[in-house]
Amino acid sequence: MFIANPNRYEKMIFRRAGNSGIKLPIVSFGLWNNFSENDDYEKCRTIVYEAFNNGITHFDLANNYGPKAGNAEIYFGRILKDGLGKYRDELFISTKAGYHMWDGPYGNLGSRKYLISSLDQSLERMGLKYVDLFYHHREDTDTDIRETMIALRDIVLQGKALYVGLSNYHDDKLIEAVTILKELNVPYVLYQAKYNMFVRDLEEYKSYKNEFYGGFIAYSILAQGILSNRYQNGIPEDSRISLKRTSLKETALDENYYKLIEGLDIISKKRNESIACLVTNWCLRNPNMTSVLISCSKIEQLYDNLKILESLPLTETEIKEIEDLLNIYKRNKK
Ligand SMILES: NC(=O)c1ccc[n+]([C@@H]2O[C@H](COP(=O)([O-])OP(=O)(O)OC[C@H]3O[C@@H](n4cnc5c(N)ncnc54)[C@H](OP(=O)(O)O)[C@@H]3O)[C@@H](O)[C@H]2O)c1
């Protein structure tokens, strides 16, 4: 039986999501990809237990996380049943719908039909009565935005989600959607965006600069593992590139990339931390970033990522050094 570490909140740092009542740990845990049907269940459970033991209260899922789609929710449901569920009121669990989930016209995008039935399926897979946060997973230009937002409102009114969020929207659509949600009195709290040293669109979002538009949480902060020491000595057999489960390809690892990693390695060594830790710190440098999602294929990566809690904020000089490295990388990429 799982008994959580009584000191689990000793080190964790929490940030408020926008002006909502919700505080999230600065590192939250995502279950995309490393919780597939090919991953050992016991290993996955240990990682989730250890995340919680170290103060990570927020776990992020989606209907299609696997592979196979749905498997991450099935594993997470088992983990809850095995012991974590005892701490349900300490957990902030999110799931999403928006990408292809089942065949036919009702298993994708942003219709009311899809969102409501998909969440019902997610709740069943996880054995939950409600999730804390339900996201529309991506912008849908084919469905009237009000239909999607009203579906989110009704999901909250049905008691199936406490809060709602959005992910992968352009800034103008995000502003339009949040404005509708506010008009409808829907508790919108969080926007989830890809944000890392290579993908920085969020910095240009007007919504990112205004608390009215809620909190922000970043995904793929390590660019799926390549912004770390993971590939420093070649491509490990058990790595995401070797496993070929995602779009991440060996071609990302060119000479220019290795120069960047070399530079990041020098800065991180001076700080006595890993590249992953340095990169995580960089993503959190703006206080509007409520939390960043970490994920790992092995427990050692989790422990390494948790060192962020002891890591000092980056100095202006370090931020400038990183910016210089990124400019060189960008210039040589053209
Ligand atoms: N909203 C969306 O559309 C969306 C899209 C993608 C992801 N997400 C969310 O964001 C979460 C994280 O995404 P992500 O998996 O792409 O994140 P990521 O942090 O960029 O990549 C995670 C991978 O990095 C490697 N890694 C982790 N910690 C490491 C460390 N300390 N040292 C060296 N390597 C390390 C591992 O690679 P190996 O597997 O090779 O060991 C791990 O699987 C997902 O689980 C999901 O919740 C959301």
The ligand as a MOL file (V3000), in Angstrom:
LIG
                    3D

  0  0  0     0  0            999 V3000
M  V30 BEGIN CTAB
M  V30 COUNTS 48 52 0 0 0
M  V30 BEGIN ATOM
M  V30 1 N -0.7720 20.1390 -25.1080 0
M  V30 2 C -0.0930 19.4320 -25.9730 0
M  V30 3 O -0.3890 19.4090 -27.1710 0
M  V30 4 C 1.0950 18.6360 -25.4930 0
M  V30 5 C 2.0080 18.1030 -26.4160 0
M  V30 6 C 3.1090 17.4090 -25.9220 0
M  V30 7 C 3.2910 17.2420 -24.5520 0
M  V30 8 N 2.3650 17.7420 -23.6710 0 CHG=1
M  V30 9 C 2.5130 17.5430 -22.2030 0
M  V30 10 O 3.8240 17.8820 -21.7910 0
M  V30 11 C 4.4390 16.7590 -21.1490 0
M  V30 12 C 5.9140 16.7660 -21.4110 0
M  V30 13 O 6.1700 16.7020 -22.8250 0
M  V30 14 P 7.5050 16.0780 -23.3940 0
M  V30 15 O 7.5520 14.6340 -23.0230 0
M  V30 16 O 7.6220 16.4510 -24.8060 0 CHG=-1
M  V30 17 O 8.5780 16.8620 -22.4680 0
M  V30 18 P 10.1290 17.0520 -22.5510 0
M  V30 19 O 10.5330 17.4080 -21.1650 0
M  V30 20 O 10.5070 17.9890 -23.6280 0
M  V30 21 O 10.7210 15.6130 -22.9410 0
M  V30 22 C 10.6740 14.5190 -22.0520 0
M  V30 23 C 11.8160 13.5680 -22.3980 0
M  V30 24 O 13.0580 14.1960 -22.1080 0
M  V30 25 C 13.9810 13.2700 -21.5810 0
M  V30 26 N 14.3450 13.6990 -20.2350 0
M  V30 27 C 13.5150 14.0720 -19.2050 0
M  V30 28 N 14.2170 14.4780 -18.1440 0
M  V30 29 C 15.5140 14.3770 -18.4720 0
M  V30 30 C 16.7290 14.6460 -17.7940 0
M  V30 31 N 16.7310 15.1180 -16.5450 0
M  V30 32 N 17.8970 14.4060 -18.4500 0
M  V30 33 C 17.9060 13.9370 -19.7090 0
M  V30 34 N 16.7980 13.6700 -20.4140 0
M  V30 35 C 15.6140 13.8790 -19.8010 0
M  V30 36 C 13.2870 11.9280 -21.6090 0
M  V30 37 O 13.6080 11.3640 -22.8600 0
M  V30 38 P 13.7450 9.7750 -23.1110 0
M  V30 39 O 12.3350 9.3140 -23.2440 0
M  V30 40 O 14.5230 9.6840 -24.3760 0
M  V30 41 O 14.4350 9.2050 -21.9350 0
M  V30 42 C 11.8220 12.3220 -21.5430 0
M  V30 43 O 10.9770 11.3250 -22.0490 0
M  V30 44 C 3.6980 15.5660 -21.7160 0
M  V30 45 O 3.7950 14.4370 -20.8970 0
M  V30 46 C 2.2850 16.1150 -21.7830 0
M  V30 47 O 1.6930 16.0860 -20.5080 0
M  V30 48 C 1.2890 18.4430 -24.1220 0
M  V30 END ATOM
M  V30 BEGIN BOND
M  V30 1 1 1 2
M  V30 2 2 2 3
M  V30 3 1 2 4
M  V30 4 1 4 5
M  V30 5 2 4 48
M  V30 6 2 5 6
M  V30 7 1 6 7
M  V30 8 2 7 8
M  V30 9 1 8 9
M  V30 10 1 8 48
M  V30 11 1 9 10
M  V30 12 1 9 46
M  V30 13 1 10 11
M  V30 14 1 11 12
M  V30 15 1 11 44
M  V30 16 1 12 13
M  V30 17 1 13 14
M  V30 18 2 14 15
M  V30 19 1 14 16
M  V30 20 1 14 17
M  V30 21 1 17 18
M  V30 22 2 18 19
M  V30 23 1 18 20
M  V30 24 1 18 21
M  V30 25 1 21 22
M  V30 26 1 22 23
M  V30 27 1 23 24
M  V30 28 1 23 42
M  V30 29 1 24 25
M  V30 30 1 25 26
M  V30 31 1 25 36
M  V30 32 1 26 27
M  V30 33 1 26 35
M  V30 34 2 27 28
M  V30 35 1 28 29
M  V30 36 1 29 30
M  V30 37 2 29 35
M  V30 38 1 30 31
M  V30 39 2 30 32
M  V30 40 1 32 33
M  V30 41 2 33 34
M  V30 42 1 34 35
M  V30 43 1 36 37
M  V30 44 1 36 42
M  V30 45 1 37 38
M  V30 46 2 38 39
M  V30 47 1 38 40
M  V30 48 1 38 41
M  V30 49 1 42 43
M  V30 50 1 44 45
M  V30 51 1 44 46
M  V30 52 1 46 47
M  V30 END BOND
M  V30 END CTAB
M  END
